[in-house]
């Protein structure tokens, strides 16, 4: 089977990363978690006090520091899955917490941040055989991808999944706060000026609100085969 580019877009906490990782592993493809890239920039900004008291970003300072932000993915040999590194430091756990989650949307809306990361993403996928997930993969990063999936689920289902994930990791979590964060991120992601979240006209919709992971993976494989 010839190698293709698979673009998976959708709302936050839909399990895009989990499904994309599993699909890439099954196909022997390269997996790129673009959300982790924006989360890594957010972590960098938090560590360098680049947020104002009202949650807005000190964009001039961040733009000057962008050349110092290097994001890479390395395969964990034990799990067989890629992990995110920020300037050589493994930050997979740090970028998944609520502090980063509640600050990532303003960072992801900044044009110079998106421009820098989209260039990196396009370079990663140039050779095909790649599964990439995010908000604008099928519309901006790879508009010519052979397979585009748009993932959705109700905000309540997504908040519950995020809550369960944080609980399983032993991290503090409050369902009401998470639901509010999910709804706020939906609004920001779909209303930002640069590369807003939207379904590509040729994308296949996957509503996984009431699907098991096994059903979802089988659905995805069926679409890849066809």
Secondary structure as GFF3:
##gff-version 3
##sequence-region A 1 226
A	DSSP	beta_strand	5	10	.	.	.	ID=ss1
A	DSSP	alpha_helix	16	27	.	.	.	ID=ss2
A	DSSP	beta_strand	30	33	.	.	.	ID=ss3
A	DSSP	alpha_helix	34	47	.	.	.	ID=ss4
A	DSSP	alpha_helix	59	65	.	.	.	ID=ss5
A	DSSP	three_ten_helix	66	68	.	.	.	ID=ss6
A	DSSP	beta_strand	71	76	.	.	.	ID=ss7
A	DSSP	beta_strand	81	86	.	.	.	ID=ss8
A	DSSP	beta_strand	89	90	.	.	.	ID=ss9
A	DSSP	three_ten_helix	94	96	.	.	.	ID=ss10
A	DSSP	alpha_helix	98	101	.	.	.	ID=ss11
A	DSSP	alpha_helix	104	108	.	.	.	ID=ss12
A	DSSP	alpha_helix	111	124	.	.	.	ID=ss13
A	DSSP	beta_strand	130	134	.	.	.	ID=ss14
A	DSSP	pi_helix	137	141	.	.	.	ID=ss15
A	DSSP	beta_strand	147	152	.	.	.	ID=ss16
A	DSSP	alpha_helix	155	168	.	.	.	ID=ss17
A	DSSP	alpha_helix	175	191	.	.	.	ID=ss18
A	DSSP	beta_strand	204	207	.	.	.	ID=ss19
A	DSSP	alpha_helix	213	225	.	.	.	ID=ss20
###
